[in-house]
Amino acid sequence: MRILIIDDEGQVANLLAESVKVQGHEAVVAVSGAEGLTLLQEKPPDAVFLDIVMPEMSGIEVLRRIREADQALPVIVITGGASSAQVDEARRLGITDCIEKPFILKHLSKALGSLKSRKA
């Protein structure tokens, strides 16, 4: 499975990418919403891990643009500082799951498993 990780915190994104790779998947990292949308168009992924709180273009805006292009693409939101209103908006826009940043690696296997089961 090809996973696009969009997170402005490069260290977090790279750690998540390495964990995704260890579990046998391809990971591509974008450190801004604009870069993530470009990569999404160039080679569509099977799923997206998306930070909500980012400068310049928020994860909510990225998610809106993803939904304009693809209603069915699985998007898992990762966040450490999103408000409940932001998480509610992300859910309204059809996210697959929401994981809090301190627990990303702990819940990664479960999240990837749920993505695999959606494709089956």
Secondary structure, 3 states (H helix, E strand, C coil): CEEEEECCCHHHHHHHHHHHHHCCCEEEEECCHHHHHHHHHHCCCCEEEEECCCCCCCHHHHHHHHHHHCCCCCEEEEECCCCHHHHHHHHHCCCCEEEEHHHHHHHHHHHHHHHHHHHC
